[in-house]
Amino acid sequence: MTLMPEPISNPPLPSPEGRTPASPNSNPPNPAPDVVVFKNVTQSFGPAHAPKVAIQDISFVVEDAPNVGELVTIVGPSGCGKSTLLRIIAGLKPHFPPSQGEVRVFAKPIHEPGPDRGLVDQKYSLLPHLTVVENIAFGRKLRGMSRADRLDRAQTWVKKVGLEGSEDKFPSELSGGMQQRVSIAATLILEPRILLMDEPFGALDPGIRLRMQELLIQLWAEQQATVFLVTHSVEEAVYLGDRVFLMAAKPGRLLEILKVPRPAEPPEESRRKPWFISFSQALLRRLEEESPAPSGAKV
């Protein structure tokens, strides 16, 4: 079966053939609220007389398909507002609230961070004085769960992310990949309906990065959450994403939304497929065309 990407503008990219198609976003008889809606969203920083525009006039809808979460990947050059977009969804200052436009999560306006949204970034954000299992359980502690129950649930997540035998280690004793697994488990144990990931694998070695991509697909299939993942890797975006948001900079804006089938094999196998190679190369060329030309100034 051949599934064409669905571009907003510009000529279409090569067709991703030979891969299991993504689940359709057809409307159920009694449609649930959309997960996330951006309507003409602009965010500027700095003084009113000389604002720095981070993102401009961005609109999109991520639908709430029952029992099927969507994984959206976001690619674009540095400075295009990818992280700003995530933090607006998270309700985090100073990125939130936006300067203009409307943002809704589950059909309601955002007012502040909430338990329905969880953020994972490449800084790991682990507490250095807590062990692996204590870090994973920490969010449940803040929510008032008993020590026995939260540690029991944390042990389950230790197994899910493959950290058996490291339960009593501290973050300083872990590799980067292990720390990131702890960070992911510490977020997913809270069962957020929306998972926001900002370059979560950017600091990892290539081999570990591929394993983390497989782990994310596995855990996401179990959780059925909606995931927004920012990455600088075109191949990672194509492998993980149901849809790829292609952004451009100066000002940050959404150029295209491209639909890609869900992975049916490990990342190494996907990346050898002819369609994957041609699709990724074409997307990379599009990205390079939209990247700002070097001006000699540091950005």
Summary of the structure (lengths in Angstrom):
residues: 299
radius of gyration: 19.4
end to end distance: 43.7
largest distance: 57.5
contacts: 928
relative contact order: 0.20
helix: 32%
strand: 22%
